[in-house]
Amino acid sequence: MAAAYYRPATLDEALAIRAAHDVEVLAGGTDVYPAYAARAGWGDRRSKAILDISALPDLRGIREEGEHWRIGALTTWTDLMRADLPALFGGLKLAAREVGGAQIQNRGTLAGNICTASPAGDGMPNLLALDAQVELSSLPGRRVIPAGDFIASYRRTVCRPDEIVTALLIPKRSSAARGHFLKLGARKYLVISIVMVAGAIELDAAGRIAAARLAVGACSAVPQRLASLESVLLGQPSATAAELVEASHVQHLTPIDDIRGSAAYRREAALALTRDLLRDLADDSRRRAA
């Protein structure tokens, strides 16, 4: 018997279906369909009922709301690239250009990327650097949690069986805030990350770092902030920030050995990419000030 397929026209209808049935939520489908095909290739043709939320227009788009930016759950990577956003979003926009080819960017959503909870997902390190929050909706109401609490472990999130991710919320920062993203792979495009680093910094009038948020992906079961390094950077000149990065700042990461790289290589790459990211951010700040 074929699994049920639901495509509601309103969020309330979608939440009612989510609460009443064991369903897999589909937005862009760029992860759901390949996962099904992979299982079927091994002879496993079991599948959950599908809850397709793509017909809910209120979940698409990026807009300002009070003290934050709201990115709807159906917002695609292409939508993000085309949006007129401050320099704070520079890293997230760079990640958008690295997520597959144009077809994937046109269909894949930012929310879907984090719901997959892959350690190598390009979205979550940037959301950690942006200090983002995740909005989850259910029939009883909505709750908002820090992005860092959303992924519980490898391929698992804290989203309950009756909840749907409806938005990502990004706090507004000063006009001096800048974001950046660097990704290491076996080739330039269409590749799973070996290591990735995302960062956002804010500078004071003297060019010193007033706030720093840095995150590394593909080096642990879930992306990790570099909290000790962030503390060291406060009050330091951005021009020399890269010189302060030390091996101790990435010791809490738990990379694995796999076909793409050894754990030792990943840890060294994380150090190198973090230094490069801070240099790039300093260079960008100097260019903008000139």
N, C-alpha and C positions, 0 to 999 in steps of 0.2 A: 504494500500500500504506500503510495507517495505521501511524503510529509506535507503538512499544510503550509500554505504561503499566504501571509497577511500583508496587506499594503494599506494601512489606515490613512485617512485624510486629515485627522486632527491629532494633536498630542494626547489629549485625554483618551481618545480611542486607542492610541498606541500603548499608553500606560495600562489601560484595562486589559489589553491582550497580553502584555508583558506579565501582569500579575496573575492572570488566569492560566497561562500556558507555559510550558517549557520550550522557549524559543531562542533562536540565535538572532541577534540584532544585526541587520545589514544596512549599511549607509552607502558607501561607494562600491563595496563588494570586492575590492582588490586583495583582501586577505581571505574572505570567506570562501570564494569560489576556488582559488588555488588550493586551499586546505582540503576542501572536499575532493578535488581532483586527485590530490596526492593520496588521500585515504582510499579512494576508489581504485587507484592504480595498484594498490596492495590488496585489493579484493574486499575492502571494507566499504560497503555502500550504505551504511547507516548514516542518517542525517537527522538533525533536529528540524522542527518546524522553523520557518523563516519569518521574522518580523522586519519587513522592509520599511524603513522610516524615510525613504527618499522623497516621499510626496508631502513632506511637512515643511512648507516654505519658511515658517517662522524660525526654523533651526539653521537657516543658511545666512551667511553674511557676517561682516565685522562692523561694529559700531561702538561709539563712545557712550558709556553710561556712568554718569557721575565721576567717581574716582578711579574707574577702570575701563579697559577695553573689553568688549564681549565678542568672543569668536564662537559663533553658533556651531553646533555639532555636525552640520552638513557642509560646513565651509571646506572647500577643497584646497589643495596646495596651490593650484593655479589661481584661485580666488585670492589667496594670501599674497602671491607674487605680484598680482595686479593692484593690490590695495595701496592706497596712499597712507603710509604709516611712518611714525617717527623713527629715527636712527636706532632707538632701543630695539626695534624688531629686526635689525640687520642680520643677526644670527639665524633667527627663525626663517627669514626669507632665503638665506643661503642654503639652509637645510631643505627648503622646498624645491630648490633646483637640483638637489641630490637624490630626491626620492623617485627612483625609477625614471622612465621616459615620460614624454609628454602625455601619453594616454593614461598612465598611472596618475600623474599629477592632476589631470582633468577629472578623474573619478575619485581618487583616494582622498580621505578626509583627515584632518589633524586629530580629531577625536578618535577616529577608528585606529589611527596609528598607535595611540597610547593604550587603547583597549586591547590591542593584540598583545601588549606587555612583553614585547621582544627586547632582550638586553641590547640588541643592535638597532632598535628603532631610533630614527633621527629626531623625532619630535620631543621626547621627554627630556633629554639633557637641556634643550633650549627652554622648555617650560620651567625647569628648575632654575635656570639662570634668570628667567623673567619673574621668578617668585609667583608663578601662576597658581590659580585655584581651579578645581574641577567642580562643576555643578552637576549634581545627580538628581533626577526627578523620579517620583513615584506617585501613586495615587494619594498617599497620605500627605505628600508635600515635597519640598526640595531641601537638600542639604548641600553645603559647599565645604570642600576639604582641600587642604594644600596638595598641590600636584605631587609633592614628595611622599605623601601618604597613600596615593592612589594605587600604585603597583605594589602588591603585597609580596610577591616573589616571582620566580621565573614563570612567565605566561599566566600569572594570576593577578587579578585586581580585587579591590575591596567593593566593587559594584555588586549590590545585592541582586538576587534573581528577579526582583520586582522593579528594578531601577533601570533608567536609561541615562546615559551621559547626554546632557542637553547643551552644555556650553563650557568654554574655557574662559576664565576671567584673568586679565592681565592688569596689575596695578599700574597706574600712570606714574611716570617719573619726570624728573626735570629734563629740559631740552638738552642738557649736557650728557644725558645717558646714552650709551652706545652698546650695541650687541654685536657679537661675532660668533662664527662657527667654523671649525676645521674638522675634516674627516679624512681618515687614512683608510684606503682600500687597495686591493690588488691592481686596480685600474682606476681611471678618473671617474667614469660614470657607470651606472647600472651595476652596482656592486654592494655587497653587504659590508658594513664597517668592520675594520679590525679594531680601531679605536676612534673615538670622536670626542671633541671637547667643545663645549659651548660656554660663553661668558657674557656678562653685562657689567659695565662699570659706569660710575658717575664721578665726574671730576669737579673740584671746587675752582674758584677763580684763579688760584695759583697753579692749577694743573696737577694737583695732588688728588689721590683717589679717596673720594668721600664714601663710596659704597662699592662693593665687589661681590659678584655672585658667579661662581664657576662650577661646572658640572662635567663629569666624564661618563661616557656611555661605552658599552661593549667591553667593560673591564670588571664587571660584577654581574650578579644575577639581575640587579636593578641598577639604573643610573645613580651615581653618587655625587653629592656636592663635595667640594674641596674646602671644607669649613676652616681648617687650620691655616691654609694659604690665604683665604679671604681675610682672616683676622690680621695676618702679617702685612697685607697690602694696604690696610687702612692708614691714611695719612702719608703714604709714600708717593713720590713723583711717578707719574705714569710712564715717563721716559725710561726709567730704570727698573720698572716692576718685574720684568722678565728675569732679571738677575737674582731675584729673591726666591725663585722656585727651587725647591730642594726635594730630594728623594723621599724625605719623611712626609711630605705633603700628600703622597699617593700610596703610602703604606697600608692604608685601610682598604684599598681596592683588592678585589679577589679575582683577578683574571684567570682564565683557563687556557690549557694547551688544546688547540684544535688545528684543523687543516689550514686555517688562515694565519695562524701565528702562535708562538709559544707564550706562556704567561709572562716570562721575563721580558720578551720583546714587547708585549703589550704595555707593561709597566713603564719601560723606557720610552716607548712611543707616546704614552700619556704625558710624561714629563716634557718631551720635546714639543708636542703639540700645544701644551699649556704655555710654554715660553713663547712659541710662535704667535699664539693667539694674543697674548699680552703685548707683544711687539706690534702686531697689526693694529690693535686698538690704540696704542700710543701714537702710531704713525697717522691713523685716521684722525685723531684729535688734533694733531699738529696741522694737518692739511686743512681741517675745518677752521682752525684759528687763524691761519695765514690769510 
